[in-house]
Amino acid sequence: DSGTGYWYHTFYATEAFVPSEAITADVMIVAGGGAGGGYSSNQGAGGGGAGGLVYYSQTALAAASHTATIGAGAAYSDLDSNASPGSNSSLGSLTAAVGGGFGATAWGGASYGGGPGGSGGGAMALGGSSSPGGTGTTNQGNAGGEMDTTAYNGGGGGGAMTAGGDQDTAIGGAGAVEGSSAVHDFEAGSGTVTMDLNGTGFAYAGGGGGGWSSTFDHVNIAGGVGGGGIGGSKRNSDKGVNWSGTPGAPNTGGGAGGCMSDPGQAGGSGIVIVRYEA
């Protein structure tokens, strides 16, 4: 009991939740974030999509063992192959949150679309090809940022509340902020509620910022609120930028930032929170 009249159970790693009696609880499930794209030339890769966010308002949980599975953030392997999606998170038989989509890398042909996931990864374009952002999962997240035929920046990864920014901004999609963000209510099956589990100001499932091409100003691109990583840009000592980008924050489901001429970064791991009356 935190003094608010509720019991809170927060899971940062996979373990069992076993209530001693049947309860009615609010539950948030966030999957692992997608990895940011990487590339070995002077082009910006796509930001990783946030892990899907699933919210149940006042759902019944039996006096039984419910396994809280915490999805890992996606790890990135090398420069010139597509990044990986995040892993799913779940609690017992409730709808699983889907791992975030990978940020696109200029690899494998003419199409450099972001990967699908809870929220979709950002796209990138190279040599005159248009590319779509990865699709998000309905009621869990949003699409990644798209690219047009002239851009060399990576699109932002999608977040729980908004889509990732397209090539002109490449900002990661915003995550959900507790106490203020209206999220889909999986218990009701439709409509939205204001997420409120452990206070206001905590945010989850932000998309990673896209990588910024060396042909544009040397700037780092913001990730979405809720653990989204910063998108990288070309190294430039007098501007203090970081071309590697940054990973998604642990236990937020944040997508990783895309890079510029470096490997992409890893997505943030997921989280499960259960709240019920004391």
C-alpha positions as MATLAB code, in Angstrom:
seq = 'DSGTGYWYHTFYATEAFVPSEAITADVMIVAGGGAGGGYSSNQGAGGGGAGGLVYYSQTALAAASHTATIGAGAAYSDLDSNASPGSNSSLGSLTAAVGGGFGATAWGGASYGGGPGGSGGGAMALGGSSSPGGTGTTNQGNAGGEMDTTAYNGGGGGGAMTAGGDQDTAIGGAGAVEGSSAVHDFEAGSGTVTMDLNGTGFAYAGGGGGGWSSTFDHVNIAGGVGGGGIGGSKRNSDKGVNWSGTPGAPNTGGGAGGCMSDPGQAGGSGIVIVRYEA';
ca = [
       0.000    0.000    0.000;
       1.587    3.285   -1.093;
      -0.650    5.382    1.161;
      -3.069    6.051   -1.690;
      -5.427    3.194   -0.877;
      -4.046    0.945   -3.625;
      -1.615   -1.924   -3.898;
       0.875   -1.692   -6.737;
       2.815   -4.517   -8.376;
       5.416   -3.429  -10.919;
       7.212   -6.081  -12.971;
      10.560   -5.285  -14.576;
      11.401   -8.900  -15.367;
       9.334  -12.025  -16.029;
       7.774  -13.529  -12.886;
       4.459  -14.787  -11.529;
       1.744  -12.572  -10.054;
      -0.385  -14.591   -7.612;
      -3.142  -12.625   -5.841;
      -4.404  -14.309   -2.658;
      -7.994  -13.606   -3.655;
      -9.920  -12.538   -6.745;
      -9.302   -8.856   -7.473;
     -10.420   -6.109   -9.810;
      -7.378   -4.284  -11.122;
      -6.064   -1.684  -13.507;
      -3.324   -3.218  -15.657;
      -0.793   -1.689  -18.036;
       1.309   -3.901  -20.298;
       4.109   -2.429  -22.418;
       6.194   -4.457  -24.861;
       9.872   -4.052  -25.686;
      10.828   -1.261  -28.073;
      12.225   -1.747  -31.562;
      15.882   -1.183  -32.444;
      17.019    1.853  -34.373;
      18.268    1.425  -37.907;
      21.938    1.617  -38.805;
      23.872    2.314  -41.989;
      27.517    2.491  -43.022;
      27.184    5.535  -45.280;
      26.140    9.142  -44.695;
      22.394    8.554  -44.540;
      20.076    8.700  -41.560;
      18.328    5.465  -40.617;
      14.826    5.067  -39.159;
      13.985    5.311  -35.478;
      12.685    2.232  -33.681;
       8.975    1.937  -32.954;
       7.762    1.871  -29.359;
       6.486   -1.325  -27.834;
       2.726   -1.671  -27.878;
       0.809   -0.348  -24.859;
      -2.192   -2.317  -23.567;
      -4.355   -0.889  -20.771;
      -7.143   -2.618  -18.847;
      -9.365   -0.540  -16.573;
     -10.957   -2.514  -13.712;
     -10.480   -5.995  -15.098;
     -11.102   -9.176  -13.096;
      -8.100  -11.297  -12.125;
      -8.697  -14.661  -10.440;
      -6.863  -15.903   -7.351;
      -4.415  -17.872   -9.467;
      -0.953  -17.547  -10.974;
      -0.699  -14.985  -13.789;
       2.686  -14.896  -15.483;
       3.951  -11.377  -16.149;
       6.172  -11.683  -19.226;
       8.404   -8.673  -19.845;
       9.461   -8.222  -23.454;
      13.092   -7.392  -24.127;
      14.027   -4.365  -26.154;
      15.383   -5.330  -29.545;
      19.151   -5.613  -29.858;
      20.858   -4.354  -32.992;
      23.471   -6.470  -34.736;
      25.401   -4.675  -37.479;
      25.424   -1.747  -39.894;
      23.888   -3.019  -43.093;
      21.085   -5.399  -42.161;
      17.700   -4.437  -40.844;
      17.306   -3.989  -37.115;
      15.093   -6.229  -34.973;
      11.632   -5.795  -33.476;
      11.052   -5.742  -29.736;
       9.606   -8.710  -27.873;
       6.009   -9.026  -26.672;
       4.906   -8.457  -23.062;
       1.877  -10.045  -21.426;
       0.070  -10.803  -18.180;
      -1.623  -14.171  -18.047;
      -4.385  -14.466  -20.650;
      -4.833  -10.715  -21.201;
      -4.129   -9.328  -24.669;
      -0.383   -9.249  -25.250;
       1.406   -6.006  -26.061;
       3.258   -6.358  -29.387;
       6.951   -5.532  -29.637;
       7.961   -2.316  -31.399;
       8.886   -2.362  -35.096;
      12.460   -1.921  -36.276;
      13.813    1.289  -37.735;
      14.698    0.894  -41.390;
      18.241    0.462  -42.679;
      19.381    0.984  -46.278;
      19.747   -2.706  -46.919;
      18.254   -5.402  -49.088;
      17.151   -3.539  -52.222;
      15.118   -0.487  -53.114;
      12.584   -0.589  -50.304;
      13.558    0.731  -46.902;
      10.287    0.714  -45.043;
      10.072    0.612  -41.262;
       9.071   -2.629  -39.583;
       5.558   -3.267  -38.215;
       4.961   -3.707  -34.492;
       3.102   -2.340  -31.493;
       4.195    0.960  -32.997;
       5.885    0.955  -36.367;
       9.525    1.771  -37.047;
      10.567    4.775  -39.093;
      11.428    4.463  -42.793;
      14.396    5.751  -44.735;
      14.865    6.642  -48.380;
      17.963    6.313  -50.512;
      18.563    7.197  -54.130;
      15.081    8.344  -55.084;
      12.876    5.660  -53.520;
       9.864    6.474  -51.345;
       9.394    4.344  -48.244;
       6.503    3.865  -45.808;
       6.733    3.836  -42.055;
       5.990    0.542  -40.334;
       2.386   -0.032  -39.311;
       1.295   -0.003  -35.669;
      -1.034   -2.468  -33.958;
      -4.635   -1.270  -33.554;
      -5.302    0.218  -30.096;
      -1.653   -0.291  -29.045;
       0.397    2.207  -31.031;
       0.936    4.211  -34.205;
       2.818    4.090  -37.482;
       6.415    5.118  -38.029;
       7.378    8.160  -40.066;
       7.339    7.973  -43.870;
       9.949    9.077  -46.405;
       9.717   10.767  -49.777;
      11.939   10.448  -52.841;
      14.301   13.282  -51.966;
      14.949   12.714  -48.266;
      17.990   11.133  -46.720;
      16.834   11.359  -43.116;
      15.281    8.498  -41.187;
      11.651    8.769  -40.111;
      10.803    8.723  -36.417;
       9.452    5.587  -34.789;
       5.774    5.571  -33.836;
       4.637    5.967  -30.222;
       1.622    5.033  -28.134;
      -0.098    8.396  -28.690;
       1.171    9.732  -32.024;
       2.819    8.580  -35.239;
       6.513    9.088  -35.857;
       7.590   12.259  -37.635;
       8.191   12.103  -41.376;
      11.470   13.042  -43.029;
      11.165   16.783  -42.381;
      11.103   16.444  -38.598;
      11.937   12.767  -37.875;
      10.805   13.205  -34.244;
       9.789   10.034  -32.445;
       6.082    9.545  -31.754;
       4.915   10.546  -28.268;
       4.235    7.922  -25.638;
       1.409    7.860  -23.112;
       1.742    9.985  -19.962;
       0.005    8.743  -16.849;
      -2.774   10.945  -15.600;
      -3.186   12.805  -18.874;
      -3.118   10.468  -21.885;
      -6.298    8.838  -23.140;
      -5.557    5.234  -24.079;
      -7.747    2.449  -25.432;
      -9.559    0.520  -22.713;
      -9.217   -3.192  -23.483;
     -11.620   -4.091  -20.682;
     -14.430   -2.040  -22.210;
     -13.501   -3.176  -25.698;
     -13.952    0.312  -27.101;
     -13.479    3.929  -26.215;
     -10.656    5.455  -24.242;
      -9.843    6.170  -20.619;
      -7.252    8.303  -18.881;
      -4.376    6.057  -17.848;
      -3.649    6.398  -14.133;
      -1.641    3.741  -12.340;
       1.159    5.101  -10.166;
       0.815    8.843  -10.379;
       1.161   11.508  -13.019;
       4.215   12.320  -15.058;
       5.360    8.769  -15.797;
       5.443    8.131  -19.535;
       5.752    4.962  -21.597;
       6.079    3.759  -25.189;
       7.746    6.687  -26.958;
       9.189    6.237  -30.463;
      12.847    6.714  -31.347;
      13.990    9.776  -33.278;
      15.165    9.265  -36.849;
      18.796    9.576  -37.880;
      19.665   12.870  -39.616;
      21.592   12.808  -42.873;
      24.974   14.492  -43.265;
      23.523   16.483  -46.173;
      21.396   18.470  -43.676;
      22.251   20.523  -40.612;
      24.071   18.609  -37.924;
      21.359   18.079  -35.327;
      20.178   15.296  -33.057;
      16.502   14.430  -33.365;
      14.358   14.071  -30.244;
      12.768   10.790  -29.316;
       9.181   10.683  -28.126;
       8.318   11.249  -24.473;
       8.160    7.828  -22.836;
      11.688    6.525  -23.311;
      12.233    7.100  -27.032;
      15.924    7.315  -27.966;
      17.544   10.324  -29.654;
      18.238   10.063  -33.373;
      21.886   10.390  -34.381;
      23.555   12.812  -36.771;
      26.984   13.373  -38.299;
      29.789   13.917  -35.790;
      30.757   17.537  -35.567;
      32.929   18.633  -32.659;
      31.742   22.228  -32.611;
      28.062   21.275  -32.518;
      28.212   18.501  -29.933;
      26.073   16.026  -31.838;
      26.085   12.253  -31.560;
      25.792   10.232  -34.734;
      25.132    6.928  -32.965;
      21.847    8.002  -31.439;
      20.769    6.608  -28.064;
      18.921    3.457  -26.976;
      15.350    3.315  -25.737;
      15.039    3.727  -21.970;
      14.773    0.501  -19.922;
      11.310   -0.564  -18.759;
       9.493    2.041  -20.827;
       9.138    0.199  -24.130;
      10.851    3.141  -25.829;
      12.101    2.725  -29.397;
      15.786    3.373  -30.088;
      17.024    6.330  -32.077;
      18.180    5.810  -35.661;
      21.829    6.412  -36.491;
      23.942    8.166  -39.091;
      26.942    6.108  -40.270;
      26.934    3.841  -37.199;
      25.142    0.730  -35.935;
      21.687    1.317  -34.556;
      20.898    1.215  -30.864;
      18.796   -1.207  -28.785;
      15.162   -0.690  -27.831;
      14.013   -0.295  -24.242;
      12.616   -3.263  -22.327;
       8.937   -3.433  -21.423;
       7.038   -3.296  -18.149;
       3.827   -4.570  -16.510;
       2.022   -2.663  -13.714;
      -0.990   -3.949  -11.744;
      -2.944   -1.670   -9.388;
      -5.908   -2.618   -7.188;
      -7.646   -1.354   -4.064;
      -5.974   -2.190   -0.771;
];
